[in-house]
């Protein structure tokens, strides 16, 4: 599973809350800290599986649970056209 975040979608923190800003449609979507951390890790390492391992370690949860949660998160973002390439 690979995906990319379009240039017009920006991840930012506003008043302690994480959002994805769609600069084309002038919309924003709230995401939780774990989702934001996952997206940042994917951007840093370029690999989804490494980002999932990071989430698993950081939150002390089994890898399979982190994988299932992040795959669902990715599907939700894809349905909202906030990421592409699935």
C-alpha positions, 0 to 999 in steps of 0.5 A: 500500500502506497500513497501520497499527500497532494501539494494542496493538502497541508498538515498543520497544528492549530491551537493544539489540534491537528488538521489537514487543510485542503487549500484548493477547496478551503476545507479542513479535516480534524485528525488525532495526534496519532494520525498526524504522527503517522503522516509525519513519519511516512513523510520522514521515512517514506515507508508506511510499514516503518511508520506503523512500527513507529506508532506501535512502539510509541503507543506500546500497542501490538504491530497488527493493531497499529497496522489495522488502525493505520490502514483504516485511517489511510482508507478514510483519508483516501475516501475524502480525497486527502491522499492519492495512490491506493 
